[in-house]
Amino acid sequence: MNDNPLLALKALGQHVWLDNLSRTLLQEGELQRLMMTEDGIDGVTSNPAIFHKAIAGSPYYREDLERLRGSNLDAEARYESLVIPDIQAACDILLPAYVSSAEEAGYVSLEVSPALAHDRSGTVAAVQRLRQAVGRDNLLIKVPATSAGVSAFEQLTAAGIRVNVTLIFSLAQYEAVAQAYLHGALRWLDGGGNSRQLRSVASVFLSRVDTLVDQRLDAIGTAQAQALRGRSGVALAKRCYSHYLEIFHGPAFATLAQAGVRPQTPLWASTGSKNPAYSDVLYVEALIGQETINTMPDATLAAFRDHGRAAATLMTGMDEAQAHIEALTALGIDLIDVGETLQVEGVRLFAEAYEKLLAAVQ
C-alpha cells in the first residue's frame, strides 16, 4: 500500500504542483520519475528567481550559454531561447495529466517579464508572443495582480488565453482578479469563443503575508498581538476560498458555469515556511480542500512527503479566520496595505531576479 500523503491530497480534491523547473529535473528524468509517478504531481510553476537559480546552477545550460554569447540576440531573447525549450519539455511530460484530467491539470507556468508589471498593453503583447513561441495548449502564462496586470488579464481571458494570475497578497486583490475573470469570460463567450478553452488559476501568496504581519505584530508587542503571530497566511487563504465559493458556486458565475466555463482555481503559493519556528508543512496541512492547487517548492514537497498529514482542513476554522482578520484590524493592521506593500516588494524581487538572469546570459 502506498502511504505517500502527497497522493492522498488528490483524493481530497487538491492538485499538487511543483514550484521549480530546471534542465536538470528534465534531463535526468526527475520530474517524470519522482513527481509525475511517485508523488502525483500534475503541474509545474516557474518564475525568474527559479530560472536564475537553474541557469546558474545546472551544467546542462553551459553549451547553450556559450553558443548564445556569440549570437546577436539581445539578453531577453537569449533568456527566452534557453527557457522556452524547458517549458516545452515540461509541457510534454505533463501532457498525459492534461489529457486525463480533461484539461483541468497538467499545466506549466511561465512568467511574463516583471518589467511589464505596470504596462497593460505591453503585458498583453508579451503574453501573446510567449504563447505562440511555446506552442503548447497546457501552458499558463503568469501575469501579476497589479492594476495593469488585472486589466491585461481580463483582456487576455476575453481572447481565450490561459493565465496564472500571480502575486496576490490580499482578499481585495483576489476579488479584483476573480471579477476580471468573470468579465473576460463573458466577453470571450459573447464573441463566440469555446467555453472549454478558458483556464485560469489565482495564485495567493501565503508565507510572505505572515512575515510582514508578524513584524507589525512584534512592533505592537502586546500579548494580544503576539498571540496572533503565524496565522495570517492561512487566514487569508481561507477567506479567499470562502469568496471563491461565493463567486464561483453562486449566481455571479451561474450563466458562465451553465455555458461550460471552468471556475478560476485558487492556488496556494509561497507555501514554504519562512519562519523556522513554524511547521514546515504549515501552508499545506491547514489548506487541503476541493478545487484547489498547492504549488510547493522542493523542500516543502519533501517535508510533506515525509511527515505531512492529509485531511480535509480547508473548510474548518472559517469563522476563526474571519475573527483573526478582525483582530488584526482592531490592532490597526491594515491588510489592504499589507497586500499592496507585499505586491510592490514581490514585483521588485522578481524584477531583480530577472535582471540577474539577463546579466547571466550576456
ZAVODO-578954 format. One record per residue: x, y negated, z negated of N, C-alpha, C in turn; residue in three letters. Coordinates in steps of 0.2 Angstrom, whole numbers, padded with zeros to 4 digits, always signed. Atoms other than C-alpha are relative to their C-alpha. Layout:
N
XYZXYZXYZALA/...
***
This chain:
362
+0004+0006+0000+0000+0000+0000+0004-0006+0000MET/-0004+0006+0000+0007-0017+0004-0003-0005-0005ASN/+0002+0005+0005+0006-0029-0011+0003-0007+0001ASP/-0002+0007-0002+0013-0044-0002-0006-0005-0001ASN/+0006+0004+0001+0002-0058-0009-0001-0005+0005PRO/+0001+0004-0006+0005-0068+0007-0005+0003+0004LEU/+0005-0003-0004-0005-0056+0016-0007+0000-0003LEU/+0006+0000+0003-0019-0057+0003-0003-0007+0001ALA/+0003+0007-0001-0021-0076+0007-0005+0000+0006LEU/+0004+0000-0006-0028-0072+0024-0007+0003-0001LYS/+0006-0004+0002-0041-0060+0017-0004-0005-0004ALA/+0004+0005+0004-0046-0075+0006-0002-0006+0005LEU/+0002+0005-0005-0048-0086+0022+0005-0006+0001GLY/-0005+0005+0000-0032-0096+0021+0006+0003+0005GLN/-0006-0002-0004-0019-0096+0035+0006-0003-0003HIS/-0006+0002+0002-0001-0097+0031+0005-0002+0006VAL/-0005+0002-0005+0011-0107+0042+0007-0001-0003TRP/-0007+0001+0002+0030-0108+0041+0002-0008+0002LEU/-0002+0007-0001+0036-0126+0039+0008+0000+0001ASP/-0007+0000-0002+0053-0123+0048+0000+0003+0007ASN/-0001-0003-0006+0059-0119+0065+0007-0002+0002LEU/-0006+0001-0003+0076-0116+0072+0002+0005+0005SER/-0002-0005-0005+0085-0107+0086+0003+0006-0004ARG/-0002-0006+0003+0092-0095+0073-0006+0004-0002THR/+0006-0004+0002+0075-0090+0067-0003+0004+0007LEU/+0003-0003-0006+0070-0087+0085+0005+0005+0003LEU/-0005-0004-0003+0086-0079+0092+0002+0006-0004GLN/-0002-0006+0004+0089-0067+0078-0006+0004-0002GLU/+0006-0004+0001+0071-0061+0078-0003-0001-0007GLY/+0003+0001+0007+0067-0068+0060-0007-0002+0000GLU/+0006+0002+0000+0052-0077+0065-0005+0005+0001LEU/+0004-0006-0002+0044-0062+0073+0000+0006-0005GLN/+0000-0006+0004+0050-0049+0062-0003-0001-0007ARG/+0002+0001+0007+0048-0056+0044-0007-0004+0000LEU/+0005+0004+0001+0035-0069+0047-0007+0003+0003MET/+0006-0002-0003+0023-0063+0060-0003+0007-0002MET/+0002-0006+0002+0023-0045+0054-0001+0001-0008THR/+0000-0001+0007+0028-0044+0036-0004-0004-0005GLU/+0003+0005+0005+0021-0060+0029-0007-0002+0003ASP/+0006+0003-0003+0006-0063+0041+0000-0007+0002GLY/+0000+0007-0002+0012-0080+0046-0003-0001+0007ILE/+0003+0000-0007+0002-0086+0061+0000-0008+0002ASP/-0001+0007-0003+0008-0104+0064+0007-0003-0003GLY/-0007+0003+0002+0024-0115+0063-0001-0007+0001VAL/+0000+0007+0000+0026-0133+0059+0008-0002+0000THR/-0006+0003+0000+0041-0144+0063+0000-0007-0001SER/+0000+0008+0001+0047-0162+0060+0007-0002+0002ASN/-0007+0002-0002+0063-0172+0064+0005+0002-0005PRO/-0005-0002+0005+0071-0168+0047+0001+0008+0001ALA/-0001-0007-0001+0068-0149+0051+0005+0001+0006ILE/-0004-0001-0006+0076-0151+0068+0007-0002-0001PHE/-0006+0002+0001+0090-0161+0062+0004+0005-0004HIS/-0004-0005+0004+0095-0148+0049+0001+0006+0005LYS/-0001-0006-0005+0093-0134+0063+0005-0001+0004ALA/-0005+0002-0005+0104-0143+0076+0007+0000-0003ILE/-0006+0001+0003+0117-0147+0063+0003+0006-0003ALA/-0002-0006+0004+0117-0130+0055+0001+0006+0004GLY/+0001-0006-0004+0114-0117+0069+0006+0000+0005SER/-0005+0000-0005+0128-0111+0080-0003+0001+0007PRO/+0004-0002-0006+0115-0107+0094-0001-0007+0004TYR/+0001+0006-0004+0114-0126+0099+0007-0002+0003TYR/-0006+0003-0002+0133-0128+0102+0001-0001+0007ARG/-0001+0000-0007+0134-0123+0120-0004-0005+0004GLU/+0004+0005-0003+0119-0134+0125+0002-0007-0002ASP/-0002+0007+0002+0126-0149+0115+0006-0002+0004LEU/-0006+0002-0004+0142-0148+0124-0002-0002+0007GLU/+0003+0001-0007+0133-0147+0141-0003-0007+0000ARG/+0004+0007+0000+0122-0162+0136+0004-0006+0000LEU/-0004+0006+0001+0136-0173+0131+0004-0002+0007ARG/-0003+0002-0006+0142-0173+0149-0005-0002+0005GLY/+0006+0001-0005+0125-0177+0156-0001-0008-0001SER/+0002+0007+0000+0117-0194+0160-0006-0002-0004ASN/+0006+0000+0004+0102-0191+0149+0001-0005-0006LEU/+0000+0004+0006+0098-0204+0135-0001+0005-0006ASP/+0000-0005+0006+0098-0197+0117-0007+0003-0001ALA/+0007-0003+0001+0079-0194+0116-0001+0006+0005GLU/+0001-0005-0005+0079-0184+0132+0005+0006-0001ALA/-0004-0006+0002+0094-0174+0126-0003+0004-0006ARG/+0003-0004+0005+0085-0170+0110-0006+0004+0002TYR/+0006-0004-0003+0069-0165+0119+0002+0006+0004GLU/-0002-0006-0004+0079-0154+0131+0003+0006-0005SER/-0002-0005+0005+0086-0145+0115-0006+0003-0003LEU/+0005-0003+0004+0070-0143+0105-0006+0003+0004VAL/+0006-0003-0004+0056-0140+0119+0001+0007+0001ILE/+0000-0007-0001+0063-0123+0123-0001+0004-0006PRO/+0002-0003+0006+0062-0119+0105-0007+0000-0002ASP/+0008+0001+0001+0044-0125+0103-0003+0005+0005ILE/+0003-0004-0005+0040-0115+0119+0001+0008-0002GLN/-0001-0007+0003+0048-0099+0112-0004+0002-0006ALA/+0004-0001+0006+0039-0101+0096-0007+0001+0002ALA/+0006-0001-0003+0023-0103+0105-0001+0007+0003CYS/+0000-0007-0003+0026-0087+0115+0000+0005-0005ASP/+0000-0005+0005+0030-0077+0099-0007+0000-0003ILE/+0007+0001+0004+0013-0084+0091-0006+0001+0005LEU/+0005-0001-0005+0003-0081+0107-0005+0006-0002LEU/+0005-0006+0002-0004-0064+0100-0005-0003-0005PRO/+0004+0002+0006-0010-0073+0084-0005-0005+0003ALA/+0005+0005-0003-0018-0087+0095-0006+0004+0003TYR/+0005-0004-0004-0027-0074+0106-0005+0003-0005VAL/+0004-0004+0004-0033-0063+0092-0004-0004-0005SER/+0004+0004+0005-0039-0077+0081-0005-0005+0004SER/+0004+0004-0004-0049-0084+0096+0001-0008+0000ALA/-0003+0007+0000-0038-0100+0096-0001-0004-0006GLU/+0000+0004+0006-0040-0104+0078+0007-0001-0003GLU/-0007+0000+0003-0022-0100+0073+0005+0001+0006ALA/-0005-0001-0005-0006-0096+0082+0003-0006+0003GLY/-0003+0006-0003+0000-0114+0084+0007-0002-0002TYR/-0006+0003+0002+0016-0123+0084+0000-0007+0000VAL/+0000+0007+0000+0018-0141+0079+0006-0004+0002SER/-0006+0004-0002+0030-0154+0087-0002-0007-0001LEU/+0001+0006+0002+0031-0171+0081+0002-0006+0005GLU/-0002+0006-0005+0030-0187+0092+0005-0004-0004VAL/-0005+0005+0003+0044-0200+0089-0003-0004-0006SER/+0002+0004+0005+0042-0208+0072+0001-0008+0002PRO/+0000+0007-0002+0047-0224+0081-0007-0003+0002ALA/+0007+0001-0003+0029-0224+0088-0005-0001-0005LEU/+0006+0000+0005+0020-0224+0071-0005-0005+0000ALA/+0004+0006+0000+0013-0241+0074-0002-0002+0007HIS/+0001+0001-0008+0011-0240+0093-0005+0005+0002ASP/+0006-0005-0002-0006-0233+0098+0001+0002+0007ARG/-0001-0001-0007-0003-0234+0117+0006+0004+0001SER/-0006-0003+0000+0015-0228+0115-0001+0008-0002GLY/+0001-0007+0003+0009-0213+0104-0004+0004+0005THR/+0004-0004-0005-0004-0208+0117+0004+0002+0006VAL/-0004-0001-0005+0008-0209+0131+0005+0006-0001ALA/-0005-0005+0002+0021-0199+0122-0003+0007-0001ALA/+0003-0007+0001+0009-0185+0117-0002+0003+0006VAL/+0001-0003-0006+0003-0183+0134+0006+0003+0004GLN/-0007-0002-0004+0021-0182+0141+0002+0007-0003ARG/-0003-0006+0004+0026-0169+0127-0004+0006+0002LEU/+0005-0005-0001+0010-0159+0130+0002+0003+0007ARG/-0001-0003-0007+0014-0157+0149+0007+0003+0000GLN/-0007-0003+0000+0033-0154+0145+0000+0007-0003ALA/+0000-0006+0004+0029-0140+0133-0004+0005+0004VAL/+0005-0005-0004+0015-0132+0144-0002+0006-0004GLY/+0003-0006+0003+0008-0121+0131-0007-0002-0004ARG/+0006+0002+0003-0010-0121+0125+0000+0000-0008ASP/-0001-0001+0007-0005-0116+0107+0005-0005-0003ASN/-0004+0005+0003+0004-0132+0104-0004-0005-0003LEU/+0003+0005+0003-0001-0145+0092+0005-0006-0001LEU/-0005+0005+0001+0007-0162+0093-0002-0004-0006ILE/+0001+0003+0006+0009-0171+0077+0000-0008+0001LYS/+0001+0007+0000+0003-0189+0075-0001-0003-0007VAL/+0000+0002+0007+0005-0199+0059-0007-0003-0001PRO/+0007+0003+0002-0011-0205+0050+0001-0007-0002ALA/+0000+0007+0001-0006-0223+0051-0006-0003+0004THR/+0006+0003-0004-0019-0235+0058+0001+0001+0007SER/-0001-0001-0007-0012-0235+0075+0000+0008+0002ALA/+0000-0007-0002-0009-0216+0074-0007+0003+0000GLY/+0007-0002+0000-0028-0213+0069-0003-0002+0006VAL/+0003+0003-0006-0033-0224+0083+0002+0004+0006SER/-0003-0004-0005-0022-0214+0095-0003+0007+0000ALA/+0002-0006+0001-0028-0198+0088-0007+0001+0003PHE/+0006+0000-0003-0046-0202+0092+0000+0000+0007GLU/-0001+0000-0008-0041-0206+0110+0002+0006+0003GLN/-0002-0007-0002-0032-0190+0111-0005+0005+0000LEU/+0005-0005+0000-0046-0180+0105-0005-0001+0005THR/+0005+0002-0005-0058-0189+0117+0003+0003+0007ALA/-0003-0003-0006-0045-0182+0130+0001+0007+0000ALA/-0001-0008+0001-0046-0164+0124+0007+0002-0002GLY/-0007-0002+0002-0028-0164+0117+0000+0002-0007ILE/+0000-0003+0006-0025-0154+0102+0006-0003-0005ARG/-0004+0004+0004-0017-0164+0087+0000+0003-0007VAL/-0001-0001+0007-0010-0161+0070+0002-0007-0003ASN/+0000+0006+0003-0013-0177+0060+0004+0001-0006VAL/-0005-0001+0005+0002-0179+0048+0000-0006-0005THR/-0001+0006+0005+0007-0190+0033-0006-0003-0003LEU/+0006+0002+0004-0010-0190+0024+0002+0000-0007ILE/-0002+0000+0007-0007-0195+0006-0006-0003-0004PHE/+0005+0002+0004-0024-0201+0000-0007+0002+0003SER/+0007-0002-0002-0043-0197+0001-0002-0005+0006LEU/+0002+0005-0005-0045-0214+0011+0003+0002+0007ALA/-0003-0002-0006-0033-0208+0024-0003+0006+0003GLN/+0004-0006-0002-0041-0191+0025-0006-0002+0003TYR/+0007+0001-0003-0058-0198+0028+0001-0004+0007GLU/-0001+0003-0007-0051-0210+0042+0001+0005+0005ALA/-0002-0005-0005-0044-0195+0051-0006+0004+0002VAL/+0005-0004-0001-0059-0185+0049-0005-0003+0004ALA/+0004+0004-0004-0070-0199+0056+0002+0000+0007GLN/-0003+0001-0006-0058-0201+0070-0001+0006+0004ALA/+0001-0006-0004-0060-0183+0075-0007+0001+0002TYR/+0007+0000-0002-0079-0184+0075-0001-0004+0006LEU/+0001+0005-0006-0079-0199+0086+0003+0002+0006HIS/-0003-0002-0006-0066-0192+0098-0003+0006+0003GLY/+0003-0006-0003-0075-0175+0099-0007-0002+0003ALA/+0006+0002-0003-0091-0184+0103+0001-0003+0007LEU/-0002+0003-0007-0083-0194+0117+0002+0006+0005ARG/-0002-0005-0005-0075-0178+0124-0006+0004+0002TRP/+0006-0004-0002-0092-0169+0124-0004-0005+0005LEU/+0003+0004-0005-0100-0184+0132+0003-0001+0007ASP/-0003+0000-0007-0088-0184+0146+0000+0007+0003GLY/+0001-0007-0004-0092-0166+0150+0006+0005-0002GLY/-0006-0004+0002-0077-0158+0140-0003+0006-0003GLY/+0002-0006+0003-0077-0140+0134+0001+0000-0007ASN/+0000+0000+0007-0081-0139+0116+0006+0004-0003SER/-0005-0004+0003-0069-0125+0113+0007-0002+0001ARG/-0007+0003-0002-0054-0135+0120+0003-0003-0006GLN/-0002+0004+0005-0054-0145+0104+0003+0004-0006LEU/-0003-0003+0006-0042-0140+0089+0004-0005-0003ARG/-0004+0005+0003-0035-0151+0076+0001+0002-0008SER/-0001-0001+0007-0028-0150+0058+0002-0007-0003VAL/-0001+0006+0004-0027-0163+0045+0005+0001-0006ALA/-0005-0002+0005-0010-0162+0035+0000-0005-0006SER/+0000+0004+0006-0012-0168+0017+0006+0002-0004VAL/-0007-0001+0004+0005-0170+0008-0001+0000-0007PHE/+0002-0001+0007+0005-0165-0010+0005-0001-0005LEU/-0005+0001+0005+0021-0164-0019+0003-0007-0001SER/-0002+0007+0001+0026-0182-0015-0005-0004-0004ARG/+0005+0004+0004+0010-0188-0022+0002+0001-0008VAL/-0002-0001+0007+0015-0180-0039+0006-0004-0002ASP/-0006+0004+0002+0032-0188-0038-0001-0007-0001THR/+0001+0007+0001+0026-0205-0036-0005-0002-0006LEU/+0005+0001+0006+0011-0204-0048+0003+0001-0007VAL/-0004-0001+0006+0022-0196-0061+0004-0006-0002ASP/-0004+0006+0002+0034-0211-0060-0004-0005-0003GLN/+0004+0006+0003+0020-0223-0063-0003+0002-0007ARG/+0002-0002+0006+0013-0212-0077+0006-0001-0006LEU/-0005+0001+0004+0030-0212-0085+0001-0007-0002ASP/-0001+0007+0002+0031-0231-0084-0005-0002-0005ALA/+0005+0002+0005+0015-0232-0094+0002+0003-0006ILE/-0003-0003+0005+0022-0220-0106-0004+0002-0006GLY/+0004-0002+0005+0007-0216-0117-0001+0007+0000THR/+0002-0007+0000+0002-0199-0122-0005+0002+0005ALA/+0005-0001-0005-0013-0200-0112+0002+0000+0007GLN/-0003+0000-0006-0003-0204-0097+0004+0006+0001ALA/-0005-0006-0001+0010-0190-0100-0004+0006+0001GLN/+0005-0006+0000-0005-0178-0101-0002+0001+0007ALA/+0002+0000-0007-0009-0182-0083+0005+0002+0005LEU/-0006-0001-0005+0008-0178-0075-0001+0007+0003ARG/-0001-0006-0003+0010-0165-0062-0007+0003+0003GLY/+0007-0003-0002-0009-0163-0057-0003-0004+0005ARG/+0003+0004-0005-0012-0177-0044+0000+0003+0007SER/+0000-0003-0006-0007-0167-0029-0005+0005+0001GLY/+0005-0005-0001-0018-0153-0032-0007-0003-0001VAL/+0006+0003+0000-0032-0165-0037-0002-0003+0006ALA/+0001+0003-0006-0030-0174-0021-0003+0005+0005LEU/+0002-0005-0004-0031-0158-0011-0007+0002-0001ALA/+0007-0002+0002-0047-0153-0020-0005-0005+0002LYS/+0004+0005-0002-0055-0169-0017-0001-0001+0008ARG/+0001+0000-0007-0051-0169+0001-0004+0006+0003CYS/+0004-0006-0002-0058-0151+0003-0007-0001-0002TYR/+0007+0001+0002-0074-0157-0006-0003-0004+0006SER/+0002+0005-0006-0075-0171+0008-0001+0004+0006HIS/+0000-0004-0006-0071-0158+0021-0007+0004+0001TYR/+0006-0003+0000-0086-0148+0016-0006-0004+0001LEU/+0005+0005-0001-0097-0163+0015-0001-0002+0008GLU/+0000+0003-0007-0092-0169+0033-0001+0006+0005ILE/+0000-0005-0005-0089-0153+0042-0005+0006-0001PHE/+0005-0005+0002-0103-0142+0034-0006-0004-0001HIS/+0005+0005+0001-0115-0157+0034-0003-0003+0006GLY/+0003+0003-0006-0126-0167+0045+0004-0004+0005PRO/-0004+0004-0005-0112-0178+0052+0003+0004+0005ALA/-0003-0004-0005-0105-0163+0061-0005+0005+0003PHE/+0005-0005-0002-0121-0153+0064+0000+0000+0008ALA/+0001-0001-0008-0123-0158+0083+0007+0002+0003THR/-0007-0003-0002-0104-0155+0086+0000+0007-0001LEU/+0000-0007+0002-0105-0138+0077-0005+0004+0005ALA/+0004-0004-0004-0120-0133+0087+0002+0000+0007GLN/-0003+0000-0006-0111-0138+0103+0006+0005+0001ALA/-0005-0005+0000-0097-0126+0098+0007-0003-0002GLY/-0006+0004+0002-0084-0139+0092+0003+0003-0007VAL/-0003-0002+0007-0072-0132+0078+0001-0006-0005ARG/-0002+0006+0005-0070-0142+0062+0007-0001+0000PRO/-0007+0001+0001-0054-0150+0059+0003+0003-0007GLN/-0002-0004+0006-0045-0139+0047+0005-0004-0005THR/-0005+0003+0005-0037-0146+0031+0006+0005-0001PRO/-0007-0004+0000-0018-0141+0030+0003-0003-0006LEU/-0004+0002+0005-0009-0142+0014+0008+0000+0002TRP/-0007+0001-0002+0009-0149+0017+0004-0003-0006ALA/-0005+0002+0005+0024-0154+0007-0002+0004-0007SER/+0002-0005+0005+0020-0138-0004+0006+0003-0004THR/-0005-0002+0004+0037-0136-0010+0001-0004-0006GLY/+0000+0004+0007+0038-0141-0029+0006-0004+0000SER/-0006+0004+0000+0050-0156-0030+0002-0001-0007LYS/-0002+0000+0007+0050-0156-0049+0001+0007-0003ASN/-0002-0007+0002+0059-0141-0056-0004+0002-0006PRO/+0004-0002+0006+0048-0142-0072-0006+0003+0002ALA/+0007-0002-0003+0033-0137-0061+0001+0007+0003TYR/+0000-0006-0003+0029-0120-0055+0002+0000+0008SER/-0002+0000-0007+0037-0116-0038-0005+0002+0005ASP/+0005-0002-0004+0021-0110-0032-0007-0004-0001VAL/+0006+0004+0002+0010-0124-0039-0005-0002+0005LEU/+0004+0002-0006+0004-0130-0022-0003+0005+0004TYR/+0003-0006-0004-0001-0113-0016-0005+0003-0004VAL/+0005-0004+0004-0009-0104-0031-0006-0004-0001GLU/+0006+0003+0002-0021-0118-0035-0004-0002+0006ALA/+0004+0003-0006-0027-0122-0017-0001+0006+0005LEU/+0002-0005-0004-0032-0105-0010-0007+0000+0002ILE/+0007+0001-0002-0048-0106+0000-0001+0001+0007GLY/+0002-0001-0007-0058-0103+0016+0001-0006+0004GLN/+0000+0005-0005-0055-0113+0031+0006-0005-0001GLU/-0006+0004+0001-0038-0120+0026+0006+0003+0002THR/-0006-0002-0002-0020-0119+0030+0005-0002-0005ILE/-0005+0002+0004-0005-0119+0019+0007+0001+0004ASN/-0007-0001-0004+0012-0123+0028+0005-0001-0005THR/-0005+0000+0005+0026-0118+0017+0007+0000+0003MET/-0007-0001-0002+0045-0121+0018+0002+0007-0002PRO/-0003-0007+0001+0056-0105+0017+0000+0001-0008ASP/-0001-0001+0007+0059-0107-0002-0007+0002-0003ALA/+0007-0001+0003+0040-0108-0006-0003+0006+0002THR/+0003-0006-0002+0036-0094+0005+0003+0006-0003LEU/-0003-0005+0003+0049-0083-0003-0002+0001-0007ALA/+0003+0000+0007+0043-0088-0021-0007+0003+0000ALA/+0007-0003+0000+0025-0084-0017+0000+0007+0002PHE/-0001-0007-0001+0030-0068-0009+0002+0004-0006ARG/-0003-0004+0006+0040-0063-0025-0005+0000-0006ASP/+0004+0000+0007+0028-0069-0039-0006-0004+0001HIS/+0006+0004+0000+0013-0078-0032-0006+0005-0001GLY/+0007-0004+0002-0005-0073-0037-0005-0003+0005ARG/+0005+0002-0005-0018-0073-0023-0007+0000-0003ALA/+0007+0000+0002-0035-0078-0029-0004-0006+0003ALA/+0004+0005-0003-0049-0089-0023-0001-0006-0005ALA/+0000+0005+0005-0045-0105-0033-0002-0007+0003THR/+0000+0007-0003-0048-0120-0021-0007-0003-0003LEU/+0007+0003+0003-0067-0122-0027+0000+0000-0007MET/+0001+0000+0007-0063-0120-0045+0003-0007-0002THR/-0003+0006+0003-0059-0136-0055-0001-0006+0004GLY/+0002+0006-0004-0068-0148-0043-0001-0006-0005MET/+0002+0005+0004-0075-0158-0057+0006-0003-0004ASP/-0007+0002+0003-0058-0158-0066+0004-0005+0004GLU/-0004+0004-0005-0050-0165-0050-0003-0007+0000ALA/+0003+0006+0000-0063-0179-0050+0002-0004-0006GLN/-0002+0003+0006-0060-0183-0068+0007-0002-0001ALA/-0007+0002+0000-0042-0183-0066+0002-0007+0004HIS/-0001+0006-0004-0043-0196-0052-0003-0006-0004ILE/+0003+0006+0004-0055-0207-0063+0005-0002-0006GLU/-0005+0002+0005-0042-0206-0077+0006-0004+0002ALA/-0006+0004-0003-0028-0212-0066-0003-0007+0001LEU/+0002+0006-0002-0039-0226-0060-0001-0004-0007THR/+0001+0004+0006-0043-0231-0078+0006-0002-0003ALA/-0006+0002+0002-0025-0232-0082+0003-0005+0005LEU/-0002+0005-0005-0023-0244-0067+0004+0003+0005GLY/-0004-0003-0006-0015-0232-0055-0005+0000+0006ILE/+0004+0000-0006-0022-0236-0038+0002+0005+0005ASP/-0002-0006-0005-0022-0220-0027+0000-0002+0007LEU/-0001+0002-0007-0025-0230-0011+0006-0003+0001ILE/-0007+0003+0000-0009-0240-0015+0005+0006+0000ASP/-0005-0006+0000+0000-0223-0019+0000+0003+0007VAL/+0000-0003-0007-0006-0216-0002+0004-0005+0005GLY/-0003+0005-0005-0001-0232+0008+0008+0000-0001GLU/-0007+0001+0001+0016-0233-0001+0004+0007+0002THR/-0003-0007-0002+0020-0214+0002+0000+0001+0008LEU/+0001-0001-0007+0014-0215+0020+0006-0005+0003GLN/-0005+0004-0002+0026-0230+0023+0007+0003-0001VAL/-0006-0004+0001+0040-0220+0015+0001+0006+0004GLU/+0000-0005-0005+0036-0205+0025+0002-0001+0007GLY/-0002+0002-0007+0037-0214+0041+0007-0002+0000VAL/-0007+0002+0000+0053-0221+0036+0005+0006-0001ARG/-0004-0005+0000+0061-0205+0031+0000+0004+0006LEU/+0000-0004-0006+0056-0196+0047+0003-0004+0005PHE/-0003+0004-0005+0062-0211+0057+0008+0000-0001ALA/-0007+0000+0001+0079-0210+0048+0003+0007+0002GLU/-0002-0007-0002+0080-0191+0051+0000+0000+0008ALA/+0000+0000-0007+0075-0194+0069+0006-0004+0003TYR/-0006+0003-0002+0089-0207+0071+0006+0004-0001GLU/-0006-0004+0001+0102-0195+0064+0000+0006+0005LYS/+0001-0005-0005+0095-0182+0076+0003-0002+0007LEU/-0002+0003-0007+0098-0193+0091+0007-0001+0000LEU/-0007+0002+0000+0115-0198+0085+0004+0007+0000ALA/-0003-0007+0000+0119-0179+0083+0001+0003+0007ALA/-0001-0003-0007+0116-0176+0102+0003-0005+0004VAL/-0003+0005-0004+0125-0191+0108+0007+0003+0003GLN/
***
